[in-house]
């Protein structure tokens, strides 16, 4: 009986206008977006290779006993694009194109979209956008009248009068509609993958293929969640027109408003300073510390006792002996202030981000975005790895170079032939394994499963109590 009901439901959807719309969306959007985004990735990769050549870090050397401007970028950690950004751009275009290493700290270069920011006004058109926005709406359009439409037409009473169990009737609605929906989706996605492979995309690599499979599974689960949402709406309302209006309203809040509203609320609940303001504070602190050091050194010279003839004669060795303790004291004091600024900034930004994530997870769309960008290595984890690698690289340069630089080296002797430090090469950017990605994203996986199961149970409970 269930099989017959499912076949009836499939035939009903195949003959509807909404199936034609689904088919057109699948055939046009998925292969087209994948192909265009791969071309963009290829261009980004060429730009990255050119940037590495221009940086020419391998041949850079610095003399630590020579004066070095605090704001001079002695080296750069350049962000390499990931091939999985073809599916979800995520944060990749908003991250700084490079992290510059200066004595004042780490500066951030312009993002990848700096040369053409106008295109970002309309957002990204990628696989993640198509699934989260377009197919979620289509899923609601497939289910908003599953029960309400038949109640309005009176056909549900005829069907159930033939001793058809209610649970089988509702299961047929869910399974039949879902099958009609996902088959064109999967076929078009497979066609898009074949198109990518033809263009040179490394789909067969061990670091790529499992993540694409995971992305596909998450997309199917997300579509299932919206099928459950549409079914719940349809069981609670008698009119198909009313169900359509409610379904569209729910979609607007779930997909367009709530994910963004969470982070807007987090800025009020947990305010934080910007990275640029922290950098300027460090610069001001260094300038003030340098001015204060100059005053103390002048005071040392003034307070020096004269010799028997009333003269004050200070040799270079004596000057170094007097100044070195004062310089060391100021260096430690300055470093302590800088470390405190960094700790406060990291604590503020982490608290604000956690609050925004928690509030945005009210809707399944946020969980999908967090999961998809983690799988494609364009999300929060990759951003953190990038910034942590930059911090690690800065610590390496500080040990090898910055800690050895003396602002007053022009007054002392140095040997240009021997006092040379070769710039340390940037360390490779770390990436999480697939197991680590799923472990870090376990909350989002469980939330999507929770939404799907809970909403389906609610639909069944309401349908069992429905007066038909």
FILUMVO-338677 format. One record per residue (C-alpha): x, y, z; residue number from 0. Coordinates in nm, 4 decimals, decimal comma. Example, Ala and Ser with C-alpha at 12.3 -4.5 7.8 and 13.67 -1.06 7.14 Angstrom:
<nodes>
NODE | c1 | c2 | c3 | num
NODE | 1,2300 | -0,4500 | 0,7800 | 0
NODE | 1,3670 | -0,1060 | 0,7140 | 1
</nodes>
This chain:
<nodes>
NODE | c1 | c2 | c3 | num
NODE | 0,0000 | 0,0000 | 0,0000 | 0
NODE | 0,2796 | 0,2415 | 0,0891 | 1
NODE | 0,4449 | 0,1782 | -0,2460 | 2
NODE | 0,1218 | 0,2563 | -0,4324 | 3
NODE | 0,0725 | 0,5779 | -0,2361 | 4
NODE | 0,4320 | 0,6838 | -0,3037 | 5
NODE | 0,3898 | 0,6190 | -0,6767 | 6
NODE | 0,0721 | 0,8270 | -0,6751 | 7
NODE | 0,2543 | 1,1114 | -0,4988 | 8
NODE | 0,5485 | 1,0956 | -0,7402 | 9
NODE | 0,3148 | 1,1090 | -1,0394 | 10
NODE | 0,1314 | 1,4046 | -0,8864 | 11
NODE | 0,4575 | 1,6021 | -0,8540 | 12
NODE | 0,5900 | 1,5039 | -1,1960 | 13
NODE | 0,2832 | 1,6519 | -1,3625 | 14
NODE | 0,2997 | 1,9786 | -1,1675 | 15
NODE | 0,4497 | 2,3137 | -1,2662 | 16
NODE | 0,6736 | 2,3155 | -0,9564 | 17
NODE | 0,8612 | 2,0099 | -1,0893 | 18
NODE | 0,9375 | 2,1986 | -1,4098 | 19
NODE | 1,0710 | 2,4888 | -1,2016 | 20
NODE | 1,2827 | 2,2469 | -0,9957 | 21
NODE | 1,4212 | 2,0845 | -1,3092 | 22
NODE | 1,5169 | 2,4188 | -1,4613 | 23
NODE | 1,6829 | 2,5335 | -1,1391 | 24
NODE | 1,8828 | 2,2130 | -1,1137 | 25
NODE | 1,9966 | 2,2055 | -1,4755 | 26
NODE | 2,0860 | 2,5739 | -1,4931 | 27
NODE | 2,2083 | 2,6784 | -1,1497 | 28
NODE | 2,4207 | 2,3908 | -1,0202 | 29
NODE | 2,6452 | 2,3159 | -1,3244 | 30
NODE | 2,6687 | 2,6853 | -1,4128 | 31
NODE | 2,7746 | 2,8023 | -1,0659 | 32
NODE | 3,0268 | 2,5199 | -1,0268 | 33
NODE | 3,1845 | 2,5932 | -1,3639 | 34
NODE | 3,2063 | 2,9697 | -1,3115 | 35
NODE | 3,3443 | 2,9359 | -0,9588 | 36
NODE | 3,6127 | 2,6943 | -1,0762 | 37
NODE | 3,7291 | 2,9514 | -1,3311 | 38
NODE | 3,7400 | 3,2117 | -1,0536 | 39
NODE | 3,9406 | 2,9724 | -0,8336 | 40
NODE | 4,1891 | 2,9139 | -1,1155 | 41
NODE | 4,2390 | 3,2891 | -1,1532 | 42
NODE | 4,2797 | 3,3291 | -0,7762 | 43
NODE | 4,5460 | 3,0580 | -0,7812 | 44
NODE | 4,7370 | 3,2401 | -1,0562 | 45
NODE | 4,7170 | 3,5649 | -0,8543 | 46
NODE | 4,8475 | 3,3835 | -0,5464 | 47
NODE | 5,1464 | 3,2433 | -0,7355 | 48
NODE | 5,2276 | 3,5890 | -0,8705 | 49
NODE | 5,2013 | 3,7397 | -0,5221 | 50
NODE | 5,4458 | 3,4806 | -0,3857 | 51
NODE | 5,6927 | 3,5636 | -0,6615 | 52
NODE | 5,6641 | 3,9386 | -0,5961 | 53
NODE | 5,7118 | 3,8917 | -0,2208 | 54
NODE | 6,0431 | 3,7149 | -0,2926 | 55
NODE | 6,0786 | 3,6184 | 0,0731 | 56
NODE | 6,3456 | 3,3540 | 0,0061 | 57
NODE | 6,6060 | 3,6172 | -0,0824 | 58
NODE | 6,5239 | 3,8783 | 0,1818 | 59
NODE | 6,7848 | 3,9626 | 0,4463 | 60
NODE | 6,7919 | 4,2201 | 0,7255 | 61
NODE | 7,0695 | 4,3614 | 0,9420 | 62
NODE | 6,9257 | 4,3758 | 1,2987 | 63
NODE | 7,1791 | 4,6396 | 1,3985 | 64
NODE | 7,0550 | 4,8732 | 1,1287 | 65
NODE | 6,7581 | 5,1032 | 1,2005 | 66
NODE | 6,4273 | 4,9391 | 1,0970 | 67
NODE | 6,1001 | 5,1270 | 1,0755 | 68
NODE | 5,8400 | 4,9744 | 1,3136 | 69
NODE | 5,5735 | 4,9770 | 1,0407 | 70
NODE | 5,7872 | 4,8184 | 0,7670 | 71
NODE | 5,6582 | 4,4787 | 0,6507 | 72
NODE | 5,9682 | 4,2580 | 0,6481 | 73
NODE | 5,7741 | 3,9502 | 0,5341 | 74
NODE | 5,4258 | 3,8256 | 0,4412 | 75
NODE | 5,2140 | 3,5176 | 0,4932 | 76
NODE | 5,0044 | 3,4990 | 0,1755 | 77
NODE | 4,6686 | 3,3202 | 0,1776 | 78
NODE | 4,6475 | 3,0359 | -0,0730 | 79
NODE | 4,3011 | 2,9695 | -0,2218 | 80
NODE | 4,1489 | 2,6269 | -0,1648 | 81
NODE | 3,9966 | 2,4278 | -0,4553 | 82
NODE | 3,6891 | 2,3459 | -0,2450 | 83
NODE | 3,5932 | 2,7144 | -0,2548 | 84
NODE | 3,4282 | 2,6172 | -0,5835 | 85
NODE | 3,1376 | 2,4879 | -0,3736 | 86
NODE | 3,1292 | 2,7541 | -0,1014 | 87
NODE | 3,3292 | 3,0783 | -0,0999 | 88
NODE | 3,2620 | 3,1294 | 0,2689 | 89
NODE | 3,5095 | 3,3670 | 0,4316 | 90
NODE | 3,7785 | 3,3295 | 0,1666 | 91
NODE | 3,7088 | 3,6575 | -0,0126 | 92
NODE | 3,6725 | 3,8529 | 0,3114 | 93
NODE | 3,9973 | 3,7281 | 0,4689 | 94
NODE | 4,3073 | 3,9478 | 0,4281 | 95
NODE | 4,5051 | 3,8523 | 0,1200 | 96
NODE | 4,8201 | 3,8431 | 0,3310 | 97
NODE | 4,9422 | 3,8984 | 0,6857 | 98
NODE | 5,2306 | 4,1459 | 0,6984 | 99
NODE | 5,4980 | 4,1062 | 0,9681 | 100
NODE | 5,6141 | 4,4334 | 1,1271 | 101
NODE | 5,7810 | 4,5268 | 1,4537 | 102
NODE | 5,4521 | 4,6801 | 1,5671 | 103
NODE | 5,2711 | 4,3506 | 1,5095 | 104
NODE | 5,0792 | 4,1862 | 1,2277 | 105
NODE | 4,9165 | 4,3998 | 0,9621 | 106
NODE | 4,6398 | 4,2695 | 0,7381 | 107
NODE | 4,6479 | 4,3169 | 0,3639 | 108
NODE | 4,3368 | 4,3935 | 0,1589 | 109
NODE | 4,0949 | 4,1036 | 0,1008 | 110
NODE | 4,0846 | 3,9140 | -0,2257 | 111
NODE | 3,7834 | 4,1183 | -0,3386 | 112
NODE | 3,9590 | 4,4525 | -0,2838 | 113
NODE | 4,0183 | 4,4990 | -0,6570 | 114
NODE | 3,6497 | 4,4475 | -0,7380 | 115
NODE | 3,4395 | 4,5005 | -0,4247 | 116
NODE | 3,1345 | 4,6181 | -0,6202 | 117
NODE | 3,0562 | 4,2597 | -0,7221 | 118
NODE | 3,0251 | 4,1656 | -0,3555 | 119
NODE | 2,7238 | 4,3918 | -0,3082 | 120
NODE | 2,5049 | 4,1161 | -0,4507 | 121
NODE | 2,6741 | 3,8333 | -0,2608 | 122
NODE | 2,8165 | 3,5009 | -0,3786 | 123
NODE | 2,6414 | 3,2697 | -0,6219 | 124
NODE | 2,7794 | 2,9267 | -0,5339 | 125
NODE | 2,6562 | 2,5776 | -0,4547 | 126
NODE | 2,6022 | 2,6679 | -0,0884 | 127
NODE | 2,3831 | 2,9656 | -0,1804 | 128
NODE | 2,1805 | 2,7565 | -0,4260 | 129
NODE | 2,1105 | 2,4891 | -0,1634 | 130
NODE | 2,0539 | 2,7158 | 0,1368 | 131
NODE | 1,8371 | 2,9732 | -0,0401 | 132
NODE | 1,6887 | 2,8414 | -0,3648 | 133
NODE | 1,6298 | 2,4754 | -0,2819 | 134
NODE | 1,5014 | 2,5470 | 0,0678 | 135
NODE | 1,2292 | 2,7621 | -0,0899 | 136
NODE | 1,1535 | 2,4973 | -0,3509 | 137
NODE | 1,1268 | 2,2335 | -0,0756 | 138
NODE | 0,8598 | 2,4427 | 0,0969 | 139
NODE | 0,6780 | 2,4871 | -0,2346 | 140
NODE | 0,6720 | 2,1094 | -0,2721 | 141
NODE | 0,5124 | 2,0517 | 0,0702 | 142
NODE | 0,3046 | 2,3557 | 0,1704 | 143
NODE | -0,0143 | 2,2013 | 0,0258 | 144
NODE | 0,0648 | 1,8348 | 0,0934 | 145
NODE | -0,2160 | 1,8132 | 0,3516 | 146
NODE | -0,3816 | 2,1553 | 0,3355 | 147
NODE | -0,4391 | 2,1275 | -0,0389 | 148
NODE | -0,6030 | 1,7857 | -0,0147 | 149
NODE | -0,8166 | 1,8975 | 0,2792 | 150
NODE | -0,9303 | 2,2004 | 0,0833 | 151
NODE | -1,0113 | 1,9887 | -0,2228 | 152
NODE | -1,1744 | 1,7139 | -0,0130 | 153
NODE | -0,9606 | 1,4337 | -0,1615 | 154
NODE | -0,7990 | 1,3426 | 0,1693 | 155
NODE | -1,1335 | 1,2343 | 0,3118 | 156
NODE | -1,1918 | 1,0020 | 0,0179 | 157
NODE | -0,8414 | 0,8535 | 0,0467 | 158
NODE | -0,8612 | 0,7882 | 0,4208 | 159
NODE | -1,2123 | 0,6433 | 0,3893 | 160
NODE | -1,0550 | 0,3503 | 0,2008 | 161
NODE | -0,8920 | 0,2201 | 0,5205 | 162
NODE | -0,5584 | 0,3861 | 0,4427 | 163
NODE | -0,3613 | 0,4280 | 0,7676 | 164
NODE | -0,2769 | 0,7892 | 0,8400 | 165
NODE | 0,0880 | 0,7199 | 0,9046 | 166
NODE | 0,1291 | 0,5530 | 0,5624 | 167
NODE | -0,0532 | 0,8405 | 0,3960 | 168
NODE | 0,1785 | 1,1000 | 0,5507 | 169
NODE | 0,4888 | 0,8896 | 0,4862 | 170
NODE | 0,3910 | 0,8654 | 0,1201 | 171
NODE | 0,3652 | 1,2446 | 0,1043 | 172
NODE | 0,7112 | 1,2910 | 0,2547 | 173
NODE | 0,8912 | 1,0100 | 0,0712 | 174
NODE | 0,7282 | 1,0663 | -0,2673 | 175
NODE | 0,7891 | 1,4407 | -0,2683 | 176
NODE | 1,1441 | 1,3987 | -0,1385 | 177
NODE | 1,2345 | 1,1450 | -0,4081 | 178
NODE | 1,0992 | 1,3664 | -0,6845 | 179
NODE | 1,2993 | 1,6538 | -0,5401 | 180
NODE | 1,6392 | 1,4928 | -0,4762 | 181
NODE | 1,6734 | 1,2847 | -0,7936 | 182
NODE | 1,6988 | 1,5900 | -1,0287 | 183
NODE | 1,9162 | 1,7581 | -0,7661 | 184
NODE | 2,1628 | 1,4685 | -0,7501 | 185
NODE | 2,1683 | 1,4177 | -1,1289 | 186
NODE | 2,2445 | 1,7855 | -1,1940 | 187
NODE | 2,5060 | 1,7868 | -0,9181 | 188
NODE | 2,6734 | 1,4818 | -1,0727 | 189
NODE | 2,6701 | 1,6542 | -1,4112 | 190
NODE | 2,8284 | 1,9620 | -1,2494 | 191
NODE | 3,1034 | 1,7453 | -1,0946 | 192
NODE | 3,1776 | 1,5844 | -1,4309 | 193
NODE | 3,2016 | 1,9319 | -1,5819 | 194
NODE | 3,4492 | 2,0317 | -1,3099 | 195
NODE | 3,6634 | 1,7229 | -1,3670 | 196
NODE | 3,6671 | 1,8009 | -1,7396 | 197
NODE | 3,7972 | 2,1500 | -1,6571 | 198
NODE | 4,0741 | 2,0070 | -1,4374 | 199
NODE | 3,9232 | 2,0052 | -1,0867 | 200
NODE | 4,1077 | 1,7528 | -0,8604 | 201
NODE | 3,7952 | 1,5629 | -0,7517 | 202
NODE | 3,9794 | 1,2310 | -0,7177 | 203
NODE | 4,2217 | 1,3572 | -0,4521 | 204
NODE | 4,1857 | 1,2055 | -0,1061 | 205
NODE | 4,1555 | 1,5507 | 0,0504 | 206
NODE | 3,8740 | 1,6539 | -0,1846 | 207
NODE | 3,6424 | 1,3637 | -0,2714 | 208
NODE | 3,5349 | 1,2684 | 0,0866 | 209
NODE | 3,4555 | 1,6325 | 0,1610 | 210
NODE | 3,2397 | 1,6589 | -0,1521 | 211
NODE | 3,0511 | 1,3454 | -0,0420 | 212
NODE | 3,0019 | 1,4966 | 0,3027 | 213
NODE | 2,8790 | 1,8201 | 0,1476 | 214
NODE | 2,6259 | 1,6242 | -0,0603 | 215
NODE | 2,4954 | 1,4373 | 0,2446 | 216
NODE | 2,4571 | 1,7586 | 0,4434 | 217
NODE | 2,2695 | 1,9239 | 0,1553 | 218
NODE | 2,0254 | 1,6303 | 0,1385 | 219
NODE | 1,9700 | 1,6475 | 0,5143 | 220
NODE | 1,9054 | 2,0222 | 0,4945 | 221
NODE | 1,6505 | 1,9741 | 0,2169 | 222
NODE | 1,4837 | 1,7109 | 0,4358 | 223
NODE | 1,4550 | 1,9636 | 0,7183 | 224
NODE | 1,2617 | 2,2038 | 0,4958 | 225
NODE | 1,0406 | 1,9209 | 0,3731 | 226
NODE | 0,9537 | 1,8610 | 0,7385 | 227
NODE | 0,8903 | 2,2329 | 0,7959 | 228
NODE | 0,6556 | 2,2497 | 0,4980 | 229
NODE | 0,4697 | 1,9385 | 0,6128 | 230
NODE | 0,4186 | 2,0832 | 0,9619 | 231
NODE | 0,2764 | 2,4033 | 0,8130 | 232
NODE | 0,0493 | 2,2036 | 0,5837 | 233
NODE | -0,0928 | 1,9914 | 0,8663 | 234
NODE | -0,1710 | 2,2906 | 1,0884 | 235
NODE | -0,3549 | 2,4974 | 0,8249 | 236
NODE | -0,6750 | 2,4291 | 0,6315 | 237
NODE | -0,6184 | 2,6609 | 0,3345 | 238
NODE | -0,3444 | 2,6082 | 0,0767 | 239
NODE | -0,3187 | 2,9842 | 0,0135 | 240
NODE | -0,2691 | 3,0547 | 0,3816 | 241
NODE | -0,0146 | 2,7721 | 0,4022 | 242
NODE | 0,1791 | 2,9254 | 0,1116 | 243
NODE | 0,1927 | 3,2674 | 0,2799 | 244
NODE | 0,3026 | 3,1163 | 0,6122 | 245
NODE | 0,5615 | 2,8951 | 0,4404 | 246
NODE | 0,7114 | 3,1923 | 0,2586 | 247
NODE | 0,7191 | 3,3957 | 0,5821 | 248
NODE | 0,8944 | 3,1117 | 0,7647 | 249
NODE | 1,1458 | 3,0850 | 0,4804 | 250
NODE | 1,2237 | 3,4572 | 0,4935 | 251
NODE | 1,2926 | 3,4462 | 0,8670 | 252
NODE | 1,4734 | 3,1109 | 0,8657 | 253
NODE | 1,6972 | 3,1776 | 0,5650 | 254
NODE | 1,7357 | 3,5534 | 0,5246 | 255
NODE | 1,6833 | 3,7240 | 0,8598 | 256
NODE | 1,7656 | 3,5056 | 1,1610 | 257
NODE | 2,1227 | 3,4024 | 1,0584 | 258
NODE | 2,2186 | 3,7703 | 1,0278 | 259
NODE | 2,0156 | 3,8911 | 1,3228 | 260
NODE | 2,2128 | 3,6693 | 1,5603 | 261
NODE | 2,5419 | 3,8453 | 1,4891 | 262
NODE | 2,3826 | 4,1897 | 1,4978 | 263
NODE | 2,2506 | 4,1117 | 1,8444 | 264
NODE | 2,5935 | 3,9770 | 1,9475 | 265
NODE | 2,7552 | 4,3142 | 1,8709 | 266
NODE | 2,5229 | 4,4729 | 2,1255 | 267
NODE | 2,5466 | 4,1931 | 2,3821 | 268
NODE | 2,9253 | 4,1486 | 2,3592 | 269
NODE | 3,0953 | 4,4519 | 2,1975 | 270
NODE | 3,4565 | 4,4194 | 2,0808 | 271
NODE | 3,7284 | 4,6418 | 1,9368 | 272
NODE | 3,8470 | 4,6118 | 1,5763 | 273
NODE | 4,1873 | 4,4742 | 1,4742 | 274
NODE | 4,2840 | 4,8132 | 1,3287 | 275
NODE | 4,2108 | 4,9945 | 1,6553 | 276
NODE | 4,4278 | 4,7459 | 1,8455 | 277
NODE | 4,7094 | 4,7960 | 1,5954 | 278
NODE | 4,6880 | 5,1742 | 1,6346 | 279
NODE | 4,6974 | 5,1356 | 2,0136 | 280
NODE | 5,0187 | 4,9358 | 1,9796 | 281
NODE | 5,1684 | 5,2002 | 1,7533 | 282
NODE | 5,0806 | 5,4775 | 1,9959 | 283
NODE | 5,2181 | 5,2716 | 2,2835 | 284
NODE | 5,5493 | 5,2181 | 2,1027 | 285
NODE | 5,5829 | 5,5896 | 2,0200 | 286
NODE | 5,5085 | 5,6896 | 2,3805 | 287
NODE | 5,7527 | 5,4312 | 2,5134 | 288
NODE | 6,0246 | 5,5544 | 2,2790 | 289
NODE | 5,9707 | 5,9170 | 2,3832 | 290
NODE | 5,9800 | 5,8218 | 2,7503 | 291
NODE | 6,3016 | 5,6264 | 2,6970 | 292
NODE | 6,4632 | 5,9287 | 2,5330 | 293
NODE | 6,3779 | 6,1445 | 2,8345 | 294
NODE | 6,5283 | 5,8911 | 3,0746 | 295
NODE | 6,8471 | 5,8682 | 2,8693 | 296
NODE | 6,8842 | 6,2449 | 2,8651 | 297
NODE | 6,8339 | 6,2486 | 3,2405 | 298
NODE | 7,1083 | 5,9872 | 3,2777 | 299
NODE | 7,3479 | 6,2089 | 3,0832 | 300
NODE | 7,2563 | 6,5183 | 3,2825 | 301
NODE | 7,2986 | 6,3367 | 3,6147 | 302
NODE | 7,6463 | 6,2055 | 3,5294 | 303
NODE | 7,9093 | 6,3424 | 3,7726 | 304
NODE | 8,1903 | 6,5566 | 3,6172 | 305
NODE | 8,5599 | 6,4649 | 3,6468 | 306
NODE | 8,8223 | 6,6615 | 3,8397 | 307
NODE | 8,8362 | 6,9268 | 3,5725 | 308
NODE | 8,4566 | 6,9698 | 3,5618 | 309
NODE | 8,4095 | 6,7910 | 3,2329 | 310
NODE | 8,1592 | 6,5175 | 3,1518 | 311
NODE | 8,3196 | 6,2630 | 2,9208 | 312
NODE | 8,1213 | 5,9545 | 2,8261 | 313
NODE | 8,2741 | 5,6815 | 2,6110 | 314
NODE | 8,0661 | 5,4544 | 2,3867 | 315
NODE | 8,1252 | 5,1607 | 2,6194 | 316
NODE | 8,0167 | 5,3631 | 2,9220 | 317
NODE | 7,7087 | 5,4859 | 2,7352 | 318
NODE | 7,6082 | 5,1317 | 2,6491 | 319
NODE | 7,6541 | 5,0226 | 3,0083 | 320
NODE | 7,4268 | 5,2999 | 3,1328 | 321
NODE | 7,1574 | 5,2697 | 2,8687 | 322
NODE | 7,1262 | 4,8914 | 2,8374 | 323
NODE | 6,9371 | 4,8328 | 3,1682 | 324
NODE | 6,6966 | 5,1178 | 3,0919 | 325
NODE | 6,6293 | 4,9864 | 2,7407 | 326
NODE | 6,5670 | 4,6356 | 2,8710 | 327
NODE | 6,3228 | 4,7672 | 3,1294 | 328
NODE | 6,1294 | 4,9604 | 2,8656 | 329
NODE | 6,1298 | 4,6646 | 2,6262 | 330
NODE | 5,9783 | 4,4341 | 2,8881 | 331
NODE | 5,7255 | 4,6962 | 2,9917 | 332
NODE | 5,6223 | 4,7571 | 2,6307 | 333
NODE | 5,5933 | 4,3832 | 2,5584 | 334
NODE | 5,3778 | 4,3353 | 2,8668 | 335
NODE | 5,1360 | 4,6078 | 2,7506 | 336
NODE | 5,1229 | 4,4594 | 2,4000 | 337
NODE | 5,0505 | 4,1108 | 2,5323 | 338
NODE | 4,7725 | 4,2468 | 2,7503 | 339
NODE | 4,6166 | 4,4280 | 2,4521 | 340
NODE | 4,6288 | 4,1089 | 2,2434 | 341
NODE | 4,4718 | 3,9005 | 2,5206 | 342
NODE | 4,1894 | 4,1497 | 2,5726 | 343
NODE | 4,1210 | 4,1757 | 2,1995 | 344
NODE | 4,1132 | 3,7984 | 2,1501 | 345
NODE | 3,8857 | 3,7528 | 2,4504 | 346
NODE | 3,6432 | 4,0204 | 2,3289 | 347
NODE | 3,6241 | 3,8922 | 1,9712 | 348
NODE | 3,5881 | 3,5308 | 2,0840 | 349
NODE | 3,3037 | 3,6180 | 2,3196 | 350
NODE | 3,1229 | 3,8188 | 2,0504 | 351
NODE | 3,1660 | 3,5461 | 1,7902 | 352
NODE | 3,0432 | 3,2719 | 2,0213 | 353
NODE | 2,7365 | 3,4765 | 2,1095 | 354
NODE | 2,6609 | 3,5363 | 1,7409 | 355
NODE | 2,7028 | 3,1690 | 1,6528 | 356
NODE | 2,4786 | 3,0545 | 1,9357 | 357
NODE | 2,2005 | 3,2991 | 1,8503 | 358
NODE | 2,2144 | 3,2261 | 1,4767 | 359
NODE | 2,1815 | 2,8502 | 1,5279 | 360
NODE | 1,8117 | 2,8953 | 1,5995 | 361
NODE | 1,7633 | 2,8287 | 1,2286 | 362
NODE | 1,8904 | 2,5257 | 1,0308 | 363
NODE | 2,0344 | 2,7534 | 0,7608 | 364
NODE | 2,3131 | 2,8671 | 0,9934 | 365
NODE | 2,4042 | 2,5074 | 1,0757 | 366
NODE | 2,4224 | 2,4255 | 0,7043 | 367
NODE | 2,6474 | 2,7243 | 0,6351 | 368
NODE | 2,8824 | 2,6417 | 0,9241 | 369
NODE | 2,9005 | 2,2776 | 0,8157 | 370
NODE | 2,9458 | 2,3466 | 0,4451 | 371
NODE | 3,2175 | 2,6082 | 0,4939 | 372
NODE | 3,4003 | 2,3790 | 0,7366 | 373
NODE | 3,3917 | 2,0961 | 0,4831 | 374
NODE | 3,5126 | 2,3228 | 0,2013 | 375
NODE | 3,7828 | 2,4786 | 0,4241 | 376
NODE | 3,6490 | 2,8298 | 0,3786 | 377
NODE | 3,4893 | 2,8801 | 0,7187 | 378
NODE | 3,5765 | 2,9662 | 1,0747 | 379
NODE | 3,8272 | 2,6829 | 1,1243 | 380
NODE | 4,0310 | 2,7820 | 0,8198 | 381
NODE | 4,0262 | 3,1476 | 0,9238 | 382
NODE | 4,1513 | 3,0541 | 1,2708 | 383
NODE | 4,4249 | 2,8344 | 1,1220 | 384
NODE | 4,5308 | 3,1202 | 0,8960 | 385
NODE | 4,5516 | 3,3721 | 1,1784 | 386
NODE | 4,7206 | 3,1241 | 1,4137 | 387
NODE | 4,9785 | 3,0438 | 1,1475 | 388
NODE | 5,0382 | 3,4182 | 1,1130 | 389
NODE | 5,0883 | 3,4503 | 1,4903 | 390
NODE | 5,3271 | 3,1555 | 1,4881 | 391
NODE | 5,5216 | 3,3079 | 1,2002 | 392
NODE | 5,5401 | 3,6403 | 1,3827 | 393
NODE | 5,6804 | 3,4661 | 1,6926 | 394
NODE | 5,9468 | 3,3023 | 1,4757 | 395
NODE | 6,0450 | 3,6386 | 1,3261 | 396
NODE | 6,0426 | 3,8019 | 1,6691 | 397
NODE | 6,2879 | 3,5413 | 1,7991 | 398
NODE | 6,5145 | 3,5537 | 1,4932 | 399
NODE | 6,4975 | 3,9237 | 1,4093 | 400
NODE | 6,2710 | 4,1699 | 1,5912 | 401
NODE | 6,4122 | 4,1005 | 1,9383 | 402
NODE | 6,7635 | 4,1725 | 1,8079 | 403
NODE | 6,6830 | 4,5099 | 1,6532 | 404
NODE | 6,8117 | 4,8198 | 1,8313 | 405
NODE | 6,6553 | 5,1580 | 1,7529 | 406
NODE | 6,9833 | 5,3294 | 1,8489 | 407
NODE | 7,2189 | 5,1077 | 1,6546 | 408
NODE | 7,3408 | 5,4083 | 1,4484 | 409
NODE | 7,5319 | 5,5208 | 1,7574 | 410
NODE | 7,7065 | 5,1850 | 1,7887 | 411
NODE | 7,9361 | 4,9728 | 1,5834 | 412
NODE | 7,8094 | 4,7018 | 1,3526 | 413
NODE | 7,9561 | 4,4887 | 1,0760 | 414
NODE | 7,7461 | 4,4888 | 0,7564 | 415
NODE | 7,9251 | 4,1764 | 0,6362 | 416
NODE | 7,8415 | 3,9550 | 0,9362 | 417
NODE | 7,5406 | 4,1118 | 1,1091 | 418
NODE | 7,2893 | 3,9742 | 0,8608 | 419
NODE | 6,9717 | 3,7747 | 0,9347 | 420
NODE | 6,7934 | 3,5847 | 0,6591 | 421
NODE | 6,4154 | 3,6183 | 0,6754 | 422
NODE | 6,2517 | 3,2997 | 0,8014 | 423
NODE | 6,0201 | 3,1360 | 0,5477 | 424
NODE | 5,6450 | 3,1381 | 0,6279 | 425
NODE | 5,5258 | 2,8063 | 0,7754 | 426
NODE | 5,2692 | 2,6030 | 0,5795 | 427
NODE | 4,9031 | 2,6742 | 0,6532 | 428
NODE | 4,7577 | 2,3977 | 0,8679 | 429
NODE | 4,4273 | 2,2364 | 0,7692 | 430
NODE | 4,1941 | 2,0165 | 0,9727 | 431
NODE | 4,1352 | 1,6564 | 0,8730 | 432
NODE | 3,7860 | 1,5411 | 0,7754 | 433
NODE | 3,7449 | 1,3651 | 1,1114 | 434
NODE | 3,8441 | 1,6823 | 1,2970 | 435
NODE | 3,6036 | 1,8855 | 1,0835 | 436
NODE | 3,3075 | 1,6640 | 1,1717 | 437
NODE | 3,4118 | 1,6553 | 1,5355 | 438
NODE | 3,4228 | 2,0346 | 1,5515 | 439
NODE | 3,0917 | 2,0564 | 1,3617 | 440
NODE | 2,9120 | 1,7874 | 1,5636 | 441
NODE | 2,6745 | 2,0477 | 1,7092 | 442
NODE | 2,5563 | 2,1542 | 1,3638 | 443
NODE | 2,5121 | 1,7941 | 1,2445 | 444
NODE | 2,3076 | 1,7115 | 1,5542 | 445
NODE | 2,1022 | 2,0278 | 1,5169 | 446
NODE | 2,0081 | 1,9445 | 1,1570 | 447
NODE | 1,9134 | 1,5907 | 1,2609 | 448
NODE | 1,7177 | 1,7312 | 1,5557 | 449
NODE | 1,5253 | 1,9719 | 1,3319 | 450
NODE | 1,4438 | 1,6963 | 1,0805 | 451
NODE | 1,3325 | 1,4382 | 1,3386 | 452
NODE | 1,1469 | 1,6756 | 1,5707 | 453
NODE | 0,9547 | 1,8520 | 1,2955 | 454
NODE | 0,8586 | 1,5195 | 1,1369 | 455
NODE | 0,7280 | 1,3935 | 1,4721 | 456
NODE | 0,5299 | 1,7162 | 1,5205 | 457
NODE | 0,3735 | 1,6742 | 1,1748 | 458
NODE | 0,2713 | 1,3142 | 1,2502 | 459
NODE | 0,1283 | 1,3962 | 1,5926 | 460
NODE | -0,0795 | 1,6807 | 1,4501 | 461
NODE | -0,1965 | 1,4702 | 1,1539 | 462
NODE | -0,3070 | 1,1835 | 1,3820 | 463
NODE | -0,5241 | 1,4288 | 1,5807 | 464
NODE | -0,6565 | 1,6048 | 1,2727 | 465
NODE | -1,0356 | 1,6112 | 1,2357 | 466
NODE | -1,0979 | 1,5144 | 0,8737 | 467
</nodes>
